[in-house]
């Protein structure tokens, strides 16, 4: 049996055989991102839960076993049973049906608010990271001020001043997220600014806008994507909290946050299901977003 040539130029030993690459085998980092994501159980679980709630938001009223608005005053505070899987609330409304339809109020406002905040924050972060100067210093102080107050409190103050509506929630949450996302994007842009391709682009005569959006933006998109998924989870929690405080939707409209507020006072009387199932719905949706965000961040980090 003939011996091969080792890494040091001599005969191949056992160590060289162990580290020798297998012909035709590609490292994991060469796989497409979607295949690496599909191989992660957390991503699959998160997407499955997320798709379930999206379907409920779009078509929940079509397959809900009862009308989420119908009051059955002879069947109030009924525990979970075959007739009412999640029981009924203080007005005799079917909790299961309200949980299904209640996904709509969150999955309309939260994604739109997150998209608004991500778009504005990305544009602002590109400008701050690339241009710097006085603008960077002033916005940095604004970000510090926003971080000093919880997002829910800021949103609460704005909604009290302007008035409660879905459009107001979208604008307020989006503007709250803007400086936070801008700070993250700014840091990523500053890292990119140290690389050689930017001086080369300027030597080719490209203006600042083209450098920011055609050269830098594609390279910081992984950071933007991760920031979007993380902020989406915060947006869901913020919308639910505002609904719990009585802002955003009409009290009769199915909403997880407002249903928790309406029924949490009767937990002490033993009617736990009226609060538990809407709370579990919020927790499952936020958990799904976090699983997806964590998987994306790990894959992009390589």
N, C-alpha and C positions, 0 to 999 in steps of 0.2 A: 504494500500500500504506500503510495507516495505522499509526502508531506507538502502542505501548502506554504505560502510565504506569509509570515506574520506582519503585524503592523510596524514592527521595528526593523523589518528587512530580513529577519531570519526565518527559521521554520515556525509555522503556526502552532501555537500551543492551545490548551483548553480555553484559556481566557480569550484568545483571539476568536475561537470558534463561537464562544458565547455571545460576543459583541458583534459578530459579523452580521451585516444587514441581510435580511431575507429578500431574494430577488422578487421584484414586483410588488413588495409590500410598501404601502404609503403610510407615513406617520399620520396620527389623528389630526394634526393641525392642517393637513392638506385636504381634509374632508370639507364639503360645503357646510356652512353654518347650520342649515336646516337639518342636516343629517346628524350633526353633533347634538343639536337640541332634541331631536326625536329619540336619541339614545338615552336621554335623561328622564328617569321616572318622575321626578318632581315637575318637570315641564309638562309632561303628558297629563299628570293629575291636575295641574293648575289650569291647563287649556281646557280639559274636559269640564271642570267645574265652571269655568268662565263661559264656555259655550252653552252650558245648561242654563245659566242665568240670562244670557243674551236671548236664548230662545224664549224663556219665560217673559222677558221684557217685551219681546215682539209679539208673541202669540199666547201669553199666559191666560188672557181672558177667554181664549177659544177652547182651551182644554181644562180650565178650572172647573171642579165638580159643582160649585155653587157660585152664585153672584157674589162678588166681594163686597157689594154694597147692601145686599138684602139683610134686613134685620128680622130675626125670629125671636120675638120677645118671650115666647114660651120655651125657648131652648137657650137661655143665656147661661154663660159660664159652664158649659157642658165639657167634660173631659174628653180627651182623644178617644174615638170609637170608630166603628165601621162607617157610620153615617158622616162623621166629621173627623178626618184623620188627625188633625192637629187641634181638635176641640173647637169651641166657640168662645167669643169674647163677651164683654159685659152687655153688648147690644144684640147678642145672638148671631153675630156675623161669623162666617166660616173662616177660621184662622188660616187654614191651608190655602184657600183661594186668595186671601189677602196677601199672603207671603209670595205666592206666584206672581200676582199682578203688581205687587209692590216693588218688584225689581225694576220696573219701568222708570219710576221717579228718580232712582239713583243712576241707572245706566243711560240716562239721557243727559243729565246735568254733569256728572263727574267726567266722562270722556271729553265732552265739549270744552269744559273748563280746563282740563289738562292739555288739550290740543292748543287752546288759546295761550295758556301760560308757556307751553313748550316753544311755540313759534316766536312769541315775543321775547322770551328769555334767550332763545338761541341767537336771534338777531342782536339783542343787546350784548350778549356775551361775546359774540364775534367782534363787535365794535370795541368793547372794553379791552378785550385781550389783545387785539391787533393795534388799536390806535393808542390806548393808554392815556396818560396825561391827566389833566384836571377832571375830565369826564369820569375816568376810572376811579379817582379819589372820591368824587361826590357820590357816585352810585354805590361805592363801597360803604360809605356811611349810611346810605339808605337801606342797604341790605342788612347791616348790623341792627338798624332800628327795627326792621321787620322781624328779624330773628329774635329780638328781645320780647316780642309779644306772640303768644300762641296764635296760629292761623285762625282757629275757630273764633277767638275773641275779636280779631280784626274783622273777620267776615260778619260777625254779629253786629259790630258797631256800624259798619257800612250799610247793612240791610235795615237796621233800625232807622238810619238817616234817610235812606233812599226809598225803602219799601220792599216788601217781600215778593219775589216772583222767581220763576226758573231762570229768566234772562238775567236778573240781578245776581243770582247765585253764580251763574256761569262767568259773568264779568268780574265779580268780586274775587272768586277763587282763582280765576285765571290771572288777574293782576297781582294777587298775593304770591302766586307761584313764579311770576316773571322774574323778580330779582333773585330768588333762590336758584332757579335754573340758570340764570345768567351768570351767577357766581361760579357754578360748576363748569359751564361752557368756557368761561373766561380762563379758568385754570388750564383746561385742555388746550385752548388756543395759545396760551403763553408757552406751553411745551412745544407746540408745533412751530412757534415763531423762532425757535432755536435751530431748526433744521435747515438744511442747505437749499431746499427747493424754493423757499420763499425769496431769498436774494436773487435766485435765478429767474424767478417769475418777474421780479421788479426790473431786472436788467433787460428782460424782453419787452418792457414797456407796458405791462399790465397795470391798470389802475387799481385803486384800493378796493373798490367794490368787487371787481373780478377776482382779485387775490383772496378776499374773504369768502366769497360764495362759490367760486369755482375751484380754488386751490385748498383752502383750509377746511371749509364745511364738510366735504366728503370724508376728510380724515378724522373729524371729530364726531361724525354721525353715530358711531358706537356709543360714545358718551351720552349723546342726546337721546338715543333709544333707551338706554338704561335709565336715564333721568325721567323719561316719560313714564315708564312702567312703575317706577318707584312713586312718583308723584300721583299717579292714578290711584294707588292704594290710599294715599293721604286724602285725595279728593273724595273718595267714597266715604271715608270716615267723617270728613267734614260735612258732607251733604247729609249724612245720617244724623250727625250731631245737631245740625241746624234744624232738621225736621223734628228731632226730639225736643228742641227748645221752642217749637211752634212756628218756625219760619220755613218758607219755601213752597209748601203745598197746602191745599185746603184740608182741614182735619178729617173730612169724610173720604178723601182720596186715599187708597191703599198706599202706605209708605211705611217702611220698616221702622224708621226712627220715630215717627209720630205714633205708630201702634205701640211701640215700647213705652212711650210717655203716657199714652192713654191707659195702659193696663198694668204698669209696674206697681201701682199703689195697691193692687189686690193680691200681690204675691203672698203677703202675710196671711191671707185668708185661704191659701192653698191652691189658688188658681195660677199655677206656675207656667202652664203651657201658653198662656196669652202673651207672655213676654219672652219666654225661652226661644220659641221658634223664629220670631223675627230677629232676635239677637244672634242666633246660630246662622241665619241667612247672611247677616252682615259679616260675621266672622269668617264664614266659608268664602265669601267673595273677596275679602281682603287677603285671606290666606292664599287663594288662587292667584291673585295679582302678585303677591310676594314670591310665590314659587316660580312663576314665569319670570319675574324680574331677576331673581337670584340665578336662575338657569341661564338667562341671556347674559348676565354680567360674567358668569364663570366661563361661558363659551367664548365671549369676546376677549376676556383676559388671557385666554389660551393656555 
